[in-house]
Amino acid sequence: MPPVLTVRLTLEEEQILADRAKEAGVKKGTFVRQLIREEQIRTGADLEAWAKRHMGDTRLRVRPIK
């Protein structure tokens, strides 16, 4: 059986998590797993590569580099 991660959240944080999971169309646990597995941005080059991959995503405010 895999280990269990327990996190204490305030009511406000719980609601934010629920809202963001609902927007993503997944359960809260699945949303947290996605966040944990997300690619980390450590350098400016990482950020630039991430921005290029997400360019045009209407959920984000990533604007084209002029």
HTML snippet that shows the backbone in 3Dmol.js (N, CA, C, O; Angstrom):
<script src="https://3Dmol.org/build/3Dmol-min.js"></script>
<div id="view" style="width:600px;height:400px;position:relative"></div>
<script>
const pdb = `
ATOM      1  N   MET A   1       0.847  -1.175   0.000  1.00  0.00           N
ATOM      2  CA  MET A   1       0.000   0.000   0.000  1.00  0.00           C
ATOM      3  C   MET A   1       0.895   1.242   0.000  1.00  0.00           C
ATOM      4  O   MET A   1       1.850   1.309   0.774  1.00  0.00           O
ATOM      5  N   PRO A   2       0.601   2.222  -0.854  1.00  0.00           N
ATOM      6  CA  PRO A   2       1.435   3.422  -0.911  1.00  0.00           C
ATOM      7  C   PRO A   2       1.279   4.281   0.348  1.00  0.00           C
ATOM      8  O   PRO A   2       0.251   4.230   1.024  1.00  0.00           O
ATOM      9  N   PRO A   3       2.311   5.066   0.649  1.00  0.00           N
ATOM     10  CA  PRO A   3       2.226   5.934   1.824  1.00  0.00           C
ATOM     11  C   PRO A   3       1.141   7.000   1.652  1.00  0.00           C
ATOM     12  O   PRO A   3       0.763   7.349   0.533  1.00  0.00           O
ATOM     13  N   VAL A   4       0.661   7.497   2.764  1.00  0.00           N
ATOM     14  CA  VAL A   4      -0.387   8.509   2.769  1.00  0.00           C
ATOM     15  C   VAL A   4       0.220   9.835   3.190  1.00  0.00           C
ATOM     16  O   VAL A   4       0.956   9.907   4.173  1.00  0.00           O
ATOM     17  N   LEU A   5      -0.090  10.876   2.445  1.00  0.00           N
ATOM     18  CA  LEU A   5       0.366  12.227   2.773  1.00  0.00           C
ATOM     19  C   LEU A   5      -0.803  12.970   3.402  1.00  0.00           C
ATOM     20  O   LEU A   5      -1.877  13.066   2.808  1.00  0.00           O
ATOM     21  N   THR A   6      -0.597  13.489   4.594  1.00  0.00           N
ATOM     22  CA  THR A   6      -1.638  14.240   5.280  1.00  0.00           C
ATOM     23  C   THR A   6      -1.213  15.697   5.353  1.00  0.00           C
ATOM     24  O   THR A   6      -0.102  16.012   5.781  1.00  0.00           O
ATOM     25  N   VAL A   7      -2.107  16.581   4.931  1.00  0.00           N
ATOM     26  CA  VAL A   7      -1.834  18.012   4.944  1.00  0.00           C
ATOM     27  C   VAL A   7      -2.993  18.701   5.646  1.00  0.00           C
ATOM     28  O   VAL A   7      -4.157  18.438   5.342  1.00  0.00           O
ATOM     29  N   ARG A   8      -2.677  19.575   6.575  1.00  0.00           N
ATOM     30  CA  ARG A   8      -3.720  20.346   7.259  1.00  0.00           C
ATOM     31  C   ARG A   8      -3.963  21.636   6.489  1.00  0.00           C
ATOM     32  O   ARG A   8      -3.035  22.399   6.221  1.00  0.00           O
ATOM     33  N   LEU A   9      -5.223  21.867   6.138  1.00  0.00           N
ATOM     34  CA  LEU A   9      -5.606  23.057   5.386  1.00  0.00           C
ATOM     35  C   LEU A   9      -6.632  23.851   6.180  1.00  0.00           C
ATOM     36  O   LEU A   9      -7.441  23.289   6.919  1.00  0.00           O
ATOM     37  N   THR A  10      -6.584  25.158   6.015  1.00  0.00           N
ATOM     38  CA  THR A  10      -7.640  25.984   6.587  1.00  0.00           C
ATOM     39  C   THR A  10      -8.888  25.794   5.733  1.00  0.00           C
ATOM     40  O   THR A  10      -8.813  25.228   4.642  1.00  0.00           O
ATOM     41  N   LEU A  11     -10.018  26.255   6.215  1.00  0.00           N
ATOM     42  CA  LEU A  11     -11.243  26.156   5.431  1.00  0.00           C
ATOM     43  C   LEU A  11     -11.115  26.901   4.107  1.00  0.00           C
ATOM     44  O   LEU A  11     -11.615  26.446   3.078  1.00  0.00           O
ATOM     45  N   GLU A  12     -10.440  28.052   4.142  1.00  0.00           N
ATOM     46  CA  GLU A  12     -10.227  28.831   2.921  1.00  0.00           C
ATOM     47  C   GLU A  12      -9.363  28.058   1.924  1.00  0.00           C
ATOM     48  O   GLU A  12      -9.667  28.015   0.732  1.00  0.00           O
ATOM     49  N   GLU A  13      -8.288  27.449   2.419  1.00  0.00           N
ATOM     50  CA  GLU A  13      -7.406  26.674   1.544  1.00  0.00           C
ATOM     51  C   GLU A  13      -8.125  25.453   0.978  1.00  0.00           C
ATOM     52  O   GLU A  13      -7.927  25.097  -0.184  1.00  0.00           O
ATOM     53  N   GLU A  14      -8.959  24.812   1.796  1.00  0.00           N
ATOM     54  CA  GLU A  14      -9.743  23.668   1.346  1.00  0.00           C
ATOM     55  C   GLU A  14     -10.681  24.073   0.206  1.00  0.00           C
ATOM     56  O   GLU A  14     -10.834  23.339  -0.770  1.00  0.00           O
ATOM     57  N   GLN A  15     -11.300  25.234   0.337  1.00  0.00           N
ATOM     58  CA  GLN A  15     -12.209  25.722  -0.700  1.00  0.00           C
ATOM     59  C   GLN A  15     -11.455  26.072  -1.985  1.00  0.00           C
ATOM     60  O   GLN A  15     -11.927  25.791  -3.087  1.00  0.00           O
ATOM     61  N   ILE A  16     -10.284  26.687  -1.832  1.00  0.00           N
ATOM     62  CA  ILE A  16      -9.462  27.020  -3.002  1.00  0.00           C
ATOM     63  C   ILE A  16      -9.067  25.733  -3.731  1.00  0.00           C
ATOM     64  O   ILE A  16      -9.138  25.665  -4.958  1.00  0.00           O
ATOM     65  N   LEU A  17      -8.651  24.715  -2.974  1.00  0.00           N
ATOM     66  CA  LEU A  17      -8.285  23.426  -3.561  1.00  0.00           C
ATOM     67  C   LEU A  17      -9.478  22.807  -4.284  1.00  0.00           C
ATOM     68  O   LEU A  17      -9.338  22.315  -5.404  1.00  0.00           O
ATOM     69  N   ALA A  18     -10.634  22.831  -3.656  1.00  0.00           N
ATOM     70  CA  ALA A  18     -11.842  22.272  -4.272  1.00  0.00           C
ATOM     71  C   ALA A  18     -12.197  23.010  -5.560  1.00  0.00           C
ATOM     72  O   ALA A  18     -12.547  22.386  -6.562  1.00  0.00           O
ATOM     73  N   ASP A  19     -12.106  24.343  -5.533  1.00  0.00           N
ATOM     74  CA  ASP A  19     -12.423  25.144  -6.721  1.00  0.00           C
ATOM     75  C   ASP A  19     -11.457  24.861  -7.865  1.00  0.00           C
ATOM     76  O   ASP A  19     -11.874  24.684  -9.009  1.00  0.00           O
ATOM     77  N   ARG A  20     -10.157  24.819  -7.547  1.00  0.00           N
ATOM     78  CA  ARG A  20      -9.156  24.575  -8.595  1.00  0.00           C
ATOM     79  C   ARG A  20      -9.275  23.160  -9.165  1.00  0.00           C
ATOM     80  O   ARG A  20      -9.088  22.958 -10.365  1.00  0.00           O
ATOM     81  N   ALA A  21      -9.584  22.187  -8.318  1.00  0.00           N
ATOM     82  CA  ALA A  21      -9.772  20.819  -8.792  1.00  0.00           C
ATOM     83  C   ALA A  21     -11.006  20.741  -9.692  1.00  0.00           C
ATOM     84  O   ALA A  21     -10.992  20.059 -10.717  1.00  0.00           O
ATOM     85  N   LYS A  22     -12.065  21.438  -9.305  1.00  0.00           N
ATOM     86  CA  LYS A  22     -13.289  21.442 -10.112  1.00  0.00           C
ATOM     87  C   LYS A  22     -13.032  22.081 -11.476  1.00  0.00           C
ATOM     88  O   LYS A  22     -13.508  21.582 -12.495  1.00  0.00           O
ATOM     89  N   GLU A  23     -12.272  23.192 -11.496  1.00  0.00           N
ATOM     90  CA  GLU A  23     -11.923  23.847 -12.759  1.00  0.00           C
ATOM     91  C   GLU A  23     -11.120  22.907 -13.657  1.00  0.00           C
ATOM     92  O   GLU A  23     -11.281  22.913 -14.878  1.00  0.00           O
ATOM     93  N   ALA A  24     -10.252  22.097 -13.039  1.00  0.00           N
ATOM     94  CA  ALA A  24      -9.428  21.157 -13.800  1.00  0.00           C
ATOM     95  C   ALA A  24     -10.211  19.902 -14.180  1.00  0.00           C
ATOM     96  O   ALA A  24      -9.756  19.109 -15.005  1.00  0.00           O
ATOM     97  N   GLY A  25     -11.382  19.725 -13.582  1.00  0.00           N
ATOM     98  CA  GLY A  25     -12.215  18.569 -13.903  1.00  0.00           C
ATOM     99  C   GLY A  25     -11.744  17.271 -13.271  1.00  0.00           C
ATOM    100  O   GLY A  25     -11.978  16.188 -13.808  1.00  0.00           O
ATOM    101  N   VAL A  26     -11.071  17.388 -12.114  1.00  0.00           N
ATOM    102  CA  VAL A  26     -10.571  16.197 -11.426  1.00  0.00           C
ATOM    103  C   VAL A  26     -10.914  16.285  -9.940  1.00  0.00           C
ATOM    104  O   VAL A  26     -11.348  17.322  -9.439  1.00  0.00           O
ATOM    105  N   LYS A  27     -10.706  15.161  -9.255  1.00  0.00           N
ATOM    106  CA  LYS A  27     -10.905  15.155  -7.800  1.00  0.00           C
ATOM    107  C   LYS A  27      -9.753  15.883  -7.133  1.00  0.00           C
ATOM    108  O   LYS A  27      -8.704  16.096  -7.741  1.00  0.00           O
ATOM    109  N   LYS A  28      -9.956  16.267  -5.872  1.00  0.00           N
ATOM    110  CA  LYS A  28      -8.933  17.019  -5.147  1.00  0.00           C
ATOM    111  C   LYS A  28      -7.622  16.237  -5.038  1.00  0.00           C
ATOM    112  O   LYS A  28      -6.548  16.804  -5.240  1.00  0.00           O
ATOM    113  N   GLY A  29      -7.699  14.954  -4.724  1.00  0.00           N
ATOM    114  CA  GLY A  29      -6.489  14.142  -4.597  1.00  0.00           C
ATOM    115  C   GLY A  29      -5.716  14.057  -5.907  1.00  0.00           C
ATOM    116  O   GLY A  29      -4.487  14.123  -5.921  1.00  0.00           O
ATOM    117  N   THR A  30      -6.448  13.909  -7.003  1.00  0.00           N
ATOM    118  CA  THR A  30      -5.811  13.847  -8.320  1.00  0.00           C
ATOM    119  C   THR A  30      -5.155  15.177  -8.651  1.00  0.00           C
ATOM    120  O   THR A  30      -4.063  15.214  -9.219  1.00  0.00           O
ATOM    121  N   PHE A  31      -5.820  16.268  -8.294  1.00  0.00           N
ATOM    122  CA  PHE A  31      -5.260  17.596  -8.550  1.00  0.00           C
ATOM    123  C   PHE A  31      -3.960  17.785  -7.772  1.00  0.00           C
ATOM    124  O   PHE A  31      -2.990  18.313  -8.315  1.00  0.00           O
ATOM    125  N   VAL A  32      -3.928  17.365  -6.518  1.00  0.00           N
ATOM    126  CA  VAL A  32      -2.718  17.478  -5.702  1.00  0.00           C
ATOM    127  C   VAL A  32      -1.596  16.629  -6.302  1.00  0.00           C
ATOM    128  O   VAL A  32      -0.445  17.065  -6.343  1.00  0.00           O
ATOM    129  N   ARG A  33      -1.920  15.425  -6.767  1.00  0.00           N
ATOM    130  CA  ARG A  33      -0.910  14.578  -7.406  1.00  0.00           C
ATOM    131  C   ARG A  33      -0.333  15.252  -8.649  1.00  0.00           C
ATOM    132  O   ARG A  33       0.872  15.186  -8.892  1.00  0.00           O
ATOM    133  N   GLN A  34      -1.193  15.897  -9.432  1.00  0.00           N
ATOM    134  CA  GLN A  34      -0.719  16.613 -10.621  1.00  0.00           C
ATOM    135  C   GLN A  34       0.232  17.738 -10.231  1.00  0.00           C
ATOM    136  O   GLN A  34       1.251  17.948 -10.889  1.00  0.00           O
ATOM    137  N   LEU A  35      -0.096  18.462  -9.166  1.00  0.00           N
ATOM    138  CA  LEU A  35       0.774  19.551  -8.708  1.00  0.00           C
ATOM    139  C   LEU A  35       2.132  19.015  -8.265  1.00  0.00           C
ATOM    140  O   LEU A  35       3.168  19.609  -8.562  1.00  0.00           O
ATOM    141  N   ILE A  36       2.120  17.895  -7.558  1.00  0.00           N
ATOM    142  CA  ILE A  36       3.371  17.311  -7.076  1.00  0.00           C
ATOM    143  C   ILE A  36       4.252  16.879  -8.242  1.00  0.00           C
ATOM    144  O   ILE A  36       5.473  17.024  -8.184  1.00  0.00           O
ATOM    145  N   ARG A  37       3.647  16.355  -9.291  1.00  0.00           N
ATOM    146  CA  ARG A  37       4.403  15.835 -10.436  1.00  0.00           C
ATOM    147  C   ARG A  37       4.760  16.902 -11.458  1.00  0.00           C
ATOM    148  O   ARG A  37       5.492  16.624 -12.408  1.00  0.00           O
ATOM    149  N   GLU A  38       4.256  18.115 -11.281  1.00  0.00           N
ATOM    150  CA  GLU A  38       4.555  19.188 -12.226  1.00  0.00           C
ATOM    151  C   GLU A  38       6.048  19.414 -12.358  1.00  0.00           C
ATOM    152  O   GLU A  38       6.818  19.208 -11.420  1.00  0.00           O
ATOM    153  N   GLU A  39       6.428  19.837 -13.529  1.00  0.00           N
ATOM    154  CA  GLU A  39       7.821  20.149 -13.795  1.00  0.00           C
ATOM    155  C   GLU A  39       8.229  21.386 -12.982  1.00  0.00           C
ATOM    156  O   GLU A  39       7.493  22.372 -12.932  1.00  0.00           O
ATOM    157  N   GLN A  40       9.378  21.326 -12.362  1.00  0.00           N
ATOM    158  CA  GLN A  40       9.858  22.453 -11.568  1.00  0.00           C
ATOM    159  C   GLN A  40      10.554  23.472 -12.462  1.00  0.00           C
ATOM    160  O   GLN A  40      11.232  23.115 -13.426  1.00  0.00           O
ATOM    161  N   ILE A  41      10.377  24.727 -12.129  1.00  0.00           N
ATOM    162  CA  ILE A  41      11.038  25.811 -12.857  1.00  0.00           C
ATOM    163  C   ILE A  41      12.140  26.337 -11.947  1.00  0.00           C
ATOM    164  O   ILE A  41      11.867  26.937 -10.908  1.00  0.00           O
ATOM    165  N   ARG A  42      13.392  26.106 -12.349  1.00  0.00           N
ATOM    166  CA  ARG A  42      14.519  26.501 -11.507  1.00  0.00           C
ATOM    167  C   ARG A  42      15.343  27.632 -12.115  1.00  0.00           C
ATOM    168  O   ARG A  42      15.966  28.405 -11.388  1.00  0.00           O
ATOM    169  N   THR A  43      15.350  27.732 -13.429  1.00  0.00           N
ATOM    170  CA  THR A  43      16.162  28.758 -14.081  1.00  0.00           C
ATOM    171  C   THR A  43      15.310  29.551 -15.061  1.00  0.00           C
ATOM    172  O   THR A  43      14.175  29.178 -15.358  1.00  0.00           O
ATOM    173  N   GLY A  44      15.863  30.640 -15.554  1.00  0.00           N
ATOM    174  CA  GLY A  44      15.170  31.440 -16.553  1.00  0.00           C
ATOM    175  C   GLY A  44      14.897  30.638 -17.819  1.00  0.00           C
ATOM    176  O   GLY A  44      13.859  30.808 -18.458  1.00  0.00           O
ATOM    177  N   ALA A  45      15.831  29.767 -18.177  1.00  0.00           N
ATOM    178  CA  ALA A  45      15.647  28.923 -19.362  1.00  0.00           C
ATOM    179  C   ALA A  45      14.478  27.952 -19.161  1.00  0.00           C
ATOM    180  O   ALA A  45      13.719  27.687 -20.094  1.00  0.00           O
ATOM    181  N   ASP A  46      14.339  27.425 -17.940  1.00  0.00           N
ATOM    182  CA  ASP A  46      13.203  26.547 -17.635  1.00  0.00           C
ATOM    183  C   ASP A  46      11.892  27.305 -17.791  1.00  0.00           C
ATOM    184  O   ASP A  46      10.925  26.783 -18.345  1.00  0.00           O
ATOM    185  N   LEU A  47      11.868  28.539 -17.297  1.00  0.00           N
ATOM    186  CA  LEU A  47      10.670  29.365 -17.387  1.00  0.00           C
ATOM    187  C   LEU A  47      10.329  29.678 -18.842  1.00  0.00           C
ATOM    188  O   LEU A  47       9.164  29.626 -19.234  1.00  0.00           O
ATOM    189  N   GLU A  48      11.333  29.998 -19.629  1.00  0.00           N
ATOM    190  CA  GLU A  48      11.104  30.301 -21.039  1.00  0.00           C
ATOM    191  C   GLU A  48      10.552  29.073 -21.772  1.00  0.00           C
ATOM    192  O   GLU A  48       9.626  29.197 -22.573  1.00  0.00           O
ATOM    193  N   ALA A  49      11.108  27.908 -21.507  1.00  0.00           N
ATOM    194  CA  ALA A  49      10.635  26.675 -22.145  1.00  0.00           C
ATOM    195  C   ALA A  49       9.198  26.384 -21.733  1.00  0.00           C
ATOM    196  O   ALA A  49       8.381  25.986 -22.564  1.00  0.00           O
ATOM    197  N   TRP A  50       8.886  26.579 -20.457  1.00  0.00           N
ATOM    198  CA  TRP A  50       7.530  26.353 -19.963  1.00  0.00           C
ATOM    199  C   TRP A  50       6.557  27.312 -20.639  1.00  0.00           C
ATOM    200  O   TRP A  50       5.480  26.903 -21.075  1.00  0.00           O
ATOM    201  N   ALA A  51       6.933  28.584 -20.727  1.00  0.00           N
ATOM    202  CA  ALA A  51       6.062  29.590 -21.338  1.00  0.00           C
ATOM    203  C   ALA A  51       5.791  29.267 -22.805  1.00  0.00           C
ATOM    204  O   ALA A  51       4.668  29.441 -23.278  1.00  0.00           O
ATOM    205  N   LYS A  52       6.802  28.803 -23.526  1.00  0.00           N
ATOM    206  CA  LYS A  52       6.618  28.446 -24.939  1.00  0.00           C
ATOM    207  C   LYS A  52       5.645  27.281 -25.089  1.00  0.00           C
ATOM    208  O   LYS A  52       4.827  27.272 -26.009  1.00  0.00           O
ATOM    209  N   ARG A  53       5.728  26.294 -24.189  1.00  0.00           N
ATOM    210  CA  ARG A  53       4.821  25.140 -24.260  1.00  0.00           C
ATOM    211  C   ARG A  53       3.382  25.531 -23.954  1.00  0.00           C
ATOM    212  O   ARG A  53       2.450  24.920 -24.477  1.00  0.00           O
ATOM    213  N   HIS A  54       3.192  26.548 -23.109  1.00  0.00           N
ATOM    214  CA  HIS A  54       1.845  26.929 -22.689  1.00  0.00           C
ATOM    215  C   HIS A  54       1.322  28.170 -23.407  1.00  0.00           C
ATOM    216  O   HIS A  54       0.265  28.688 -23.047  1.00  0.00           O
ATOM    217  N   MET A  55       2.028  28.645 -24.394  1.00  0.00           N
ATOM    218  CA  MET A  55       1.612  29.814 -25.149  1.00  0.00           C
ATOM    219  C   MET A  55       0.237  29.551 -25.773  1.00  0.00           C
ATOM    220  O   MET A  55       0.021  28.511 -26.396  1.00  0.00           O
ATOM    221  N   GLY A  56      -0.678  30.487 -25.603  1.00  0.00           N
ATOM    222  CA  GLY A  56      -2.008  30.350 -26.186  1.00  0.00           C
ATOM    223  C   GLY A  56      -3.006  29.631 -25.298  1.00  0.00           C
ATOM    224  O   GLY A  56      -4.184  29.554 -25.650  1.00  0.00           O
ATOM    225  N   ASP A  57      -2.580  29.103 -24.161  1.00  0.00           N
ATOM    226  CA  ASP A  57      -3.498  28.446 -23.232  1.00  0.00           C
ATOM    227  C   ASP A  57      -4.379  29.535 -22.628  1.00  0.00           C
ATOM    228  O   ASP A  57      -3.886  30.418 -21.926  1.00  0.00           O
ATOM    229  N   THR A  58      -5.666  29.474 -22.898  1.00  0.00           N
ATOM    230  CA  THR A  58      -6.573  30.540 -22.460  1.00  0.00           C
ATOM    231  C   THR A  58      -6.736  30.595 -20.947  1.00  0.00           C
ATOM    232  O   THR A  58      -7.199  31.605 -20.417  1.00  0.00           O
ATOM    233  N   ARG A  59      -6.365  29.525 -20.237  1.00  0.00           N
ATOM    234  CA  ARG A  59      -6.474  29.542 -18.780  1.00  0.00           C
ATOM    235  C   ARG A  59      -5.339  30.331 -18.142  1.00  0.00           C
ATOM    236  O   ARG A  59      -5.413  30.698 -16.969  1.00  0.00           O
ATOM    237  N   LEU A  60      -4.287  30.590 -18.918  1.00  0.00           N
ATOM    238  CA  LEU A  60      -3.114  31.291 -18.401  1.00  0.00           C
ATOM    239  C   LEU A  60      -2.976  32.647 -19.075  1.00  0.00           C
ATOM    240  O   LEU A  60      -3.559  32.885 -20.133  1.00  0.00           O
ATOM    241  N   ARG A  61      -2.228  33.506 -18.478  1.00  0.00           N
ATOM    242  CA  ARG A  61      -1.957  34.810 -19.067  1.00  0.00           C
ATOM    243  C   ARG A  61      -0.541  34.843 -19.611  1.00  0.00           C
ATOM    244  O   ARG A  61       0.258  35.704 -19.243  1.00  0.00           O
ATOM    245  N   VAL A  62      -0.239  33.908 -20.482  1.00  0.00           N
ATOM    246  CA  VAL A  62       1.074  33.844 -21.106  1.00  0.00           C
ATOM    247  C   VAL A  62       0.945  34.534 -22.448  1.00  0.00           C
ATOM    248  O   VAL A  62       0.249  34.046 -23.338  1.00  0.00           O
ATOM    249  N   ARG A  63       1.603  35.651 -22.593  1.00  0.00           N
ATOM    250  CA  ARG A  63       1.510  36.414 -23.829  1.00  0.00           C
ATOM    251  C   ARG A  63       2.735  36.154 -24.690  1.00  0.00           C
ATOM    252  O   ARG A  63       3.820  35.891 -24.172  1.00  0.00           O
ATOM    253  N   PRO A  64       2.560  36.228 -26.009  1.00  0.00           N
ATOM    254  CA  PRO A  64       3.714  36.016 -26.899  1.00  0.00           C
ATOM    255  C   PRO A  64       4.817  37.008 -26.634  1.00  0.00           C
ATOM    256  O   PRO A  64       4.560  38.169 -26.316  1.00  0.00           O
ATOM    257  N   ILE A  65       6.054  36.546 -26.765  1.00  0.00           N
ATOM    258  CA  ILE A  65       7.225  37.417 -26.616  1.00  0.00           C
ATOM    259  C   ILE A  65       7.376  38.207 -27.895  1.00  0.00           C
ATOM    260  O   ILE A  65       7.400  37.635 -28.985  1.00  0.00           O
ATOM    261  N   LYS A  66       7.479  39.525 -27.769  1.00  0.00           N
ATOM    262  CA  LYS A  66       7.569  40.371 -28.967  1.00  0.00           C
ATOM    263  C   LYS A  66       8.994  40.626 -29.350  1.00  0.00           C
ATOM    264  O   LYS A  66       9.254  41.319 -30.334  1.00  0.00           O
TER     265      LYS A  66
END
`;
const viewer = $3Dmol.createViewer("view");
viewer.addModel(pdb, "pdb");
viewer.setStyle({}, {cartoon: {color: "spectrum"}});
viewer.zoomTo();
viewer.render();
</script>
